[in-house]
Amino acid sequence: MVAACREGRLGEEAEASLGGSIMRMSHRVTGAIMTVLLIVGPVAGSASAKRNSDQSSGSRGKGESSLALVVLDPAGGEPVQGGQVTFDVSTTVTDKPLVSLDCYQGDEWVYWASAGFYDEYPWQWARNFTLVSDHWTAGSAECTATLYYHDGRRYRDLTSIGFHANG
């Protein structure tokens, strides 16, 4: 029937019937897509959205938290573009602390990474942040590390520190 319609061999009544079927199918597909977006959208949006945060640093909520920069490469030196850093993490708020690191050159976001700082975290190697990306090929950047956790509903920031990475 579709081939006949494409070749112009159907009458107006058959074409109208076929068009109505396509419209009903289109509405069903649109409805299904909207249902998926309503179910998946908030989940995907919350995963990609910036975590709930106050702009101040220090311990938030109940318990104590601290975050300290450790420069791995160059060993004992200052953080540099292309070098590696990690963090000393301590918190009584959660047993699954996470650290994210964001770096900017002016208003341009040039680096982002995140890792878990707890024993069960599957990517232990990710705790060593290598300060390089396709967007950060040269120059200095201002970086902010944030200690945070997931409370079962959303991400919550505990404390943050800033540092300058030389280019």
C-alpha positions in Angstrom: 0.0 0.0 0.0 2.8 2.4 0.9 4.6 1.7 -2.4 1.4 2.1 -4.3 0.8 5.5 -2.6 4.4 6.6 -3.5 3.8 5.7 -7.1 0.5 7.5 -7.2 -1.6 4.4 -7.8 -4.0 4.9 -4.9 -7.2 6.8 -4.9 -7.9 9.8 -2.7 -9.9 7.6 -0.2 -7.0 5.1 0.2 -4.5 8.0 0.5 -6.6 9.7 3.2 -6.9 6.4 5.1 -3.2 5.8 4.9 -2.5 9.4 5.9 -4.8 9.0 8.9 -2.9 5.8 9.9 0.4 7.6 9.7 -0.9 10.5 11.8 -2.3 8.1 14.5 1.1 6.3 14.5 2.9 9.6 14.6 0.8 10.7 17.6 1.5 7.3 19.4 5.3 7.7 18.7 5.2 11.3 19.9 3.3 10.2 23.1 5.8 7.4 23.7 8.8 9.8 23.3 7.2 12.3 25.7 6.6 9.6 28.2 10.3 8.6 28.0 11.4 12.2 28.4 9.2 12.7 31.4 10.6 9.6 33.0 14.2 9.8 31.9 14.6 13.6 31.6 14.6 14.4 35.3 17.1 11.6 36.0 19.4 12.6 33.1 19.1 16.2 34.0 20.0 15.7 37.7 23.0 13.6 36.7 24.3 16.2 34.3 23.3 19.3 36.3 25.7 21.1 38.5 25.5 19.8 42.0 23.5 21.7 44.7 26.1 24.1 46.1 26.6 27.1 48.3 29.3 29.5 47.0 31.2 29.4 50.3 33.7 26.9 51.4 34.1 25.0 54.7 32.1 22.3 56.4 28.4 22.3 55.6 25.7 20.3 57.3 26.4 18.0 60.2 29.9 16.7 60.7 33.4 17.8 59.7 35.1 17.8 56.3 38.5 18.9 55.0 40.1 18.9 51.5 43.8 19.5 50.9 45.7 19.7 47.6 48.6 17.3 47.0 50.8 18.0 44.0 52.1 14.7 42.5 53.8 16.0 39.4 56.0 17.9 39.5 56.7 16.3 42.9 56.4 18.7 45.7 56.0 21.7 43.3 53.2 23.9 42.3 50.3 22.6 40.2 51.0 23.0 36.4 49.1 22.4 33.2 50.0 18.9 32.2 50.9 17.9 35.8 49.1 15.7 38.3 47.3 16.5 41.5 45.3 14.6 44.1 43.6 15.5 47.3 43.7 14.5 51.0 40.1 14.0 51.9 38.5 13.7 55.3 34.8 13.8 56.3 32.5 12.5 59.0 29.4 13.3 56.8 29.6 10.3 54.4 31.6 7.1 53.8 31.6 7.7 50.1 33.1 11.1 49.5 33.7 12.4 45.9 35.9 15.2 44.6 35.3 17.2 41.5 37.8 19.5 39.9 36.9 22.4 37.6 39.5 24.7 35.9 38.8 27.9 34.0 40.9 30.2 31.8 38.9 33.4 32.3 35.3 32.5 31.5 36.2 29.4 29.5 35.7 26.0 31.3 38.8 24.0 30.2 38.9 21.0 32.6 36.5 18.9 34.6 37.0 15.6 36.4 35.6 13.7 39.3 36.5 10.7 41.4 35.4 8.8 44.5 37.7 8.9 47.5 36.5 5.7 49.2 37.8 2.1 49.0 34.9 0.6 46.9 35.3 3.2 44.2 35.9 1.2 41.0 38.3 3.7 39.3 40.9 4.3 42.0 43.4 5.6 39.3 41.0 8.5 38.7 41.9 10.0 42.1 45.1 11.3 40.3 43.9 14.3 38.2 46.0 15.0 35.2 45.6 18.7 34.4 45.2 18.5 30.6 42.3 18.4 28.2 41.5 19.2 24.6 40.3 22.6 25.8 43.3 23.3 27.9 46.3 23.1 25.6 48.4 25.9 27.1 48.4 28.6 29.7 47.5 29.0 33.3 44.1 28.2 34.8 42.2 28.9 38.0 40.9 25.6 39.5 38.4 24.7 42.2 38.2 21.3 43.9 34.9 20.4 45.6 34.3 17.7 48.1 30.8 16.4 47.8 28.6 13.4 48.3 25.2 11.9 47.2 22.6 11.9 49.9 20.3 9.4 48.1 18.4 12.2 46.4 20.9 14.7 45.2 24.5 15.8 45.3 25.6 18.0 48.2 28.8 20.0 48.5 30.8 19.8 51.7 33.8 22.1 51.2 35.9 23.4 48.4 39.4 24.9 47.7 40.8 26.9 44.9 44.3 26.9 43.4 46.2 28.4 40.5 47.8 26.0 37.9 50.6 27.5 36.0 50.7 27.1 32.2 
